[in-house]
Amino acid sequence: MSTVLAGHGLVKKYGSTTALAGVDVEVRKRDSLAIMGPSGSGKSTLLHTLAGIIRPDEGQVQLRGERIDKWGENRLSALRRKRFGFVFQFGQLLPELPAEENAALPLMLEGVPRKDAVARARRWFAPLGLEGLEQRRPGQLSGGQAQRVAIARALVAEPDVVFADEPTGALDQRTSTEVVQLLTFATRETGAALVMVTHDADVAAHCDRVLQVRDGRISGHSHFTVA
Ligand SMILES: Nc1ncnc2c1ncn2[C@@H]1O[C@H](COP(=O)(O)OP(=O)(O)OP(=O)(O)O)[C@@H](O)[C@H]1O
């Protein structure tokens, strides 16, 4: 299967701190990868480097074989909008917009007319268990519902890769399980790859593979048998 996203020899330093000390990672279509490791081990730096948010000092990031880490900021931010989806710990939904418009936002930012963008976003509401909540503002949603709207927003533009940074970090265990099941299922349905940072081994176990990071290096790599 072809590689969608790859990082080779990634090094990132902040002053005397080496956040990434030479990391190699590849993800393929429909692949889901969890990144785990102690606090400060470099997980978020790795995710942000793969997502074109942080530039590595050494090494390279390739999307479908094309090197992106040297691209200019405008080109990179357009790439992030079109080809990547993001889910963060706290949904980061816009409080004044109804759920359906929050989910439609990446399309509207690309110039898709509001009505069409919302219609496409609405298609995600039933599979994500959000039917009937289309008009709610984020303040009127539970934490789990807000994360499901964030998943719809991450998938609406049919990205190549979804990046999730502690997507269940603010949720209780039952809600975490629901959210990660929906995230892995829905992402796989679209054919996108998923790269997720999590502290929670139960959440990581929903991914195909787990990468352990320690002191900026890969310290372990395990595969789960995919049903
Ligand atoms: N902008 C920055 N400036 C200086 N140091 C940074 C910066 N970002 C990260 N670091 C340092 O780089 C190292 C890796 O940080 P990173 O956030 O990637 O770790 P993490 O594994 O995601 O941690 P956590 O689980 O606590 O979120 C840490 O020592 C951190 O203090």
The ligand as an ORCA input file, in Angstrom:
! r2SCAN-3c Opt
* xyz 0 1
  N       7.941     26.219     21.521
  C       8.816     25.603     22.329
  N       9.853     26.272     22.875
  C      10.748     25.648     23.683
  N      10.679     24.341     24.004
  C       9.665     23.627     23.508
  C       8.678     24.210     22.651
  N       7.786     23.246     22.303
  C       8.190     22.123     22.927
  N       9.306     22.323     23.639
  C      10.059     21.321     24.420
  O      10.288     20.207     23.579
  C      10.115     18.978     24.292
  C       9.012     18.149     23.625
  O       7.769     18.840     23.783
  P       6.379     18.251     23.254
  O       5.335     19.268     23.513
  O       6.553     17.760     21.873
  O       6.193     16.996     24.230
  P       4.908     16.078     24.454
  O       5.409     14.669     24.459
  O       3.861     16.409     23.474
  O       4.492     16.509     25.911
  P       3.034     16.517     26.655
  O       2.625     15.086     26.751
  O       3.372     17.099     27.997
  O       2.128     17.368     25.844
  C       9.799     19.380     25.726
  O      11.007     19.349     26.465
  C       9.256     20.790     25.589
  O       9.519     21.535     26.773
*
